[in-house]
Amino acid sequence: MCLAQSDLPKWEVFLWEKGGENMRERNVVGLDVDSTAVDKEGLNWLADRKGVGNQVKKLTEDSMNGRIPVEQVMPLKMDIISPSRSDIAALSQEYLAHVSPDLVQVVQELKRAGKHVVIITGNFHEAIDPLAESLGLDPEHDVFANNLLFDANGDYAGFVENYHLMHDDGKQQVVKELRQQYRHITHVGDSMGDMLAGADIFIGYGGAAIRSQVLIQSELYIPGPSLAPVLSVELSRRQLRHIPDQSLRERAQSGLLVRRGVH
């Protein structure tokens, strides 16, 4: 990625100053998966496994940076990859082996503080659900994703799209549904689709991959390879002080970039 200096937002690094108790009581925190909860792009990994990596990586980058609508590229990518049931099982294990730094502890601390954590992704339940279970999340109620179809031999037979999640406004639809139950929503992700989901607070994550437009437009951004700074947004100062792991507490309070003059 190459950006001119004038394109970059002016950032400050400091603990997020929350304006009153209501700002601390965000009921639900949504996490993207690819290049956020895990440091992999799952479809790229599958494409490499199937020998079609170059074709799919270009489509992924274009869609993540907002240059091509997701709905135009996702069906094409899936037809090119045609993942079998065994391919998806292998991807599930790859996800579990490459969770982003501090993910497990962050989810634990968010839940301990009374937050409801959910996963919102354009990927597939069959690949994501084992990761969700490892985080103590319920795949049925806490994971918003699509579903794959396989034939009797376990070969790819298509997909079922849920919540419009293969379209640019898919995550917006999920957020609208969450608003029927939760008052405040924070979402963490790396893409334009994440940023435009309509959450009360969006935290851009660049620890796995920096998307130039997300970097430029985000008000809150995590540039380093740790999700710990999410805690500095979601937890009160008292709750931060009571995080048992001192090193996690330090990472939480030092890794968040806030665009100057916005808050």
C-alpha positions in Angstrom: 0.0 0.0 0.0 1.3 3.4 -0.9 -0.3 6.6 0.4 0.7 10.2 0.1 1.3 11.9 3.4 -1.6 14.3 2.8 -3.9 11.3 2.5 -3.2 10.1 6.0 -5.5 11.1 8.9 -3.9 12.8 11.8 -3.8 10.4 14.7 -3.1 10.5 18.4 -2.3 7.5 20.5 -4.0 7.5 23.9 -6.6 5.8 26.0 -10.0 6.3 24.5 -11.8 8.9 26.6 -15.4 7.8 27.0 -18.1 10.4 27.7 -20.0 9.0 30.7 -21.3 5.7 31.8 -23.7 5.2 28.9 -20.7 5.2 26.5 -19.2 2.4 28.5 -22.3 0.2 28.4 -22.2 -1.1 24.9 -24.3 -4.2 24.8 -22.9 -6.1 21.8 -19.5 -6.2 20.1 -19.3 -7.6 16.6 -16.1 -9.1 15.2 -15.3 -9.7 11.6 -13.3 -12.9 11.0 -10.9 -12.8 8.0 -8.0 -10.4 8.7 -9.6 -9.5 12.0 -10.4 -12.4 14.4 -7.9 -14.4 12.4 -4.8 -13.2 10.5 -5.9 -15.1 7.4 -8.1 -14.5 4.4 -9.9 -17.8 4.3 -10.9 -17.8 0.7 -7.4 -16.8 -0.3 -6.1 -19.7 1.7 -8.5 -22.1 0.1 -7.7 -20.8 -3.3 -4.0 -21.4 -2.7 -4.8 -24.9 -1.5 -6.8 -25.5 -4.8 -4.1 -23.9 -7.0 -6.2 -20.8 -8.0 -4.7 -18.3 -5.6 -3.7 -15.5 -8.0 -7.2 -15.3 -9.5 -9.0 -15.1 -6.1 -6.5 -12.8 -4.3 -7.0 -10.0 -6.8 -10.8 -10.3 -6.5 -10.6 -10.3 -2.7 -8.4 -7.1 -2.5 -10.6 -5.3 -4.9 -13.7 -6.1 -2.9 -12.2 -5.4 0.5 -11.1 -1.9 -0.7 -14.5 -1.1 -2.0 -13.5 -1.2 -5.7 -15.9 -4.0 -6.7 -19.2 -4.8 -5.0 -19.0 -8.0 -3.0 -22.0 -9.5 -4.7 -20.3 -9.4 -8.0 -17.2 -11.3 -7.0 -18.2 -13.8 -4.3 -20.2 -16.3 -6.5 -17.4 -16.2 -9.0 -14.8 -16.8 -6.4 -16.7 -19.7 -5.0 -17.2 -21.3 -8.4 -13.4 -21.0 -9.0 -12.4 -22.5 -5.6 -15.2 -25.1 -5.4 -14.2 -26.1 -1.9 -15.0 -29.7 -0.8 -16.1 -30.6 2.7 -12.6 -31.7 3.5 -11.2 -28.4 2.3 -13.5 -26.5 4.7 -12.5 -28.8 7.6 -8.9 -27.9 6.8 -9.7 -24.2 6.8 -11.4 -24.5 10.1 -8.2 -25.9 11.6 -6.2 -23.1 9.9 -8.4 -20.5 11.5 -8.0 -22.1 14.9 -4.2 -22.1 14.5 -4.0 -18.4 13.4 -6.3 -16.4 15.7 -5.2 -12.8 16.0 -3.1 -11.9 19.0 -5.1 -11.5 22.2 -8.4 -12.5 20.6 -9.2 -15.2 23.2 -8.4 -12.9 26.2 -10.3 -10.0 24.6 -13.4 -12.0 24.2 -13.1 -13.3 27.7 -12.7 -9.8 29.2 -15.6 -8.5 27.1 -17.9 -11.3 28.3 -16.7 -10.8 31.9 -17.7 -7.1 31.6 -21.2 -8.2 30.5 -20.8 -7.6 26.7 -22.4 -9.9 24.2 -19.8 -10.9 21.6 -20.9 -11.9 18.1 -19.2 -12.8 14.8 -20.3 -11.1 11.6 -18.8 -12.4 8.4 -19.4 -13.1 4.8 -17.7 -16.4 5.2 -19.4 -19.7 6.1 -20.7 -21.4 9.2 -19.0 -24.6 8.3 -15.6 -22.9 8.5 -16.3 -20.4 11.3 -18.3 -22.4 13.9 -15.4 -24.3 15.4 -13.6 -20.9 16.0 -16.8 -19.5 17.6 -17.1 -22.5 19.9 -13.4 -22.2 20.9 -14.3 -18.6 22.0 -17.3 -19.7 24.0 -19.8 -18.4 21.5 -22.9 -20.2 20.3 -22.7 -20.8 16.5 -26.5 -20.7 16.2 -27.1 -17.4 18.0 -23.7 -15.6 18.0 -22.5 -16.2 14.4 -23.9 -14.4 11.4 -22.6 -16.1 8.4 -23.5 -18.0 5.2 -23.8 -21.7 4.6 -22.2 -24.1 2.2 -23.9 -27.0 0.3 -22.1 -30.3 -0.5 -23.3 -33.3 -2.4 -23.3 -36.9 -1.2 -19.6 -37.2 -2.0 -18.7 -34.1 0.0 -18.0 -32.0 -3.1 -19.0 -28.4 -3.4 -22.6 -27.9 -4.5 -23.2 -24.2 -3.9 -24.0 -22.0 -1.0 -26.9 -20.5 0.9 -26.7 -16.7 1.5 -27.9 -15.5 4.8 -28.5 -11.9 5.9 -27.5 -10.6 2.5 -23.9 -11.2 3.6 -22.5 -11.5 0.2 -23.6 -8.0 -0.7 -22.1 -4.6 0.3 -25.0 -3.9 2.7 -25.0 -7.4 4.3 -23.4 -6.4 7.6 -25.8 -3.4 7.7 -28.7 -5.8 7.7 -27.1 -7.8 10.6 -26.6 -4.6 12.6 -30.2 -3.6 12.0 -31.3 -7.0 13.3 -29.1 -6.7 16.4 -30.6 -3.3 17.1 -33.9 -5.0 17.8 -32.4 -6.6 20.9 -29.3 -4.4 21.8 -29.2 -0.7 22.5 -25.5 -0.1 21.5 -23.3 -1.8 19.0 -19.6 -1.8 18.4 -18.1 -3.5 15.4 -14.4 -4.4 14.7 -13.2 -5.2 11.2 -10.7 -4.5 8.5 -12.9 -3.7 5.4 -15.1 -1.0 4.1 -18.1 -3.3 4.5 -17.3 -3.5 8.2 -16.9 0.3 8.5 -20.2 0.9 6.7 -22.1 -1.6 8.8 -23.8 1.2 10.8 -22.5 0.3 14.3 -22.5 3.0 16.9 -18.7 2.6 17.1 -16.5 1.1 14.4 -12.9 0.1 15.2 -10.8 -0.4 12.2 -8.2 -3.2 12.5 -5.0 -3.2 10.5 -3.1 -5.8 12.5 -3.4 -8.4 9.7 -3.9 -6.3 6.6 -4.2 -2.5 6.2 -7.0 -1.4 3.8 -6.1 2.1 2.7 -9.6 3.5 2.6 -10.4 2.1 6.1 -7.2 3.6 7.4 -8.0 7.0 5.9 -11.7 7.1 7.0 -11.7 5.4 10.4 -12.1 7.5 13.6 -10.7 4.7 15.7 -8.0 2.4 14.3 -5.7 -0.4 15.6 -2.6 -0.6 13.5 -0.7 -3.2 15.5 -1.2 -7.0 15.6 -3.3 -7.2 18.7 -7.0 -6.8 19.4 -6.3 -5.7 23.0 -7.1 -2.0 22.3 -10.7 -3.0 21.8 -10.9 -3.2 25.5 -9.9 0.4 26.0 -13.0 1.4 24.0 -15.4 -1.1 25.6 -14.3 -1.2 29.2 -14.4 1.5 31.9 -11.2 2.6 33.6 -12.2 0.6 36.6 -12.7 -2.5 34.5 -9.4 -2.0 32.7 -7.6 -1.8 36.0 -9.1 -5.1 37.0 -7.8 -7.0 34.0 -5.7 -9.8 35.7 -3.1 -9.9 32.9 -0.9 -6.8 33.3 0.7 -7.1 29.8 -2.8 -7.4 28.2 -3.9 -4.3 30.2 -0.8 -2.4 28.9 -1.5 -3.4 25.3 -5.1 -2.4 25.7 -4.1 1.1 26.7 -1.4 1.8 24.3 -2.4 0.5 20.9 -5.4 2.6 19.8 -5.2 5.4 17.3 -7.8 8.1 17.6 -8.2 10.6 14.8 -7.3 14.1 16.2 -10.2 16.6 16.4 -13.0 14.0 16.0 -13.7 13.1 19.6 
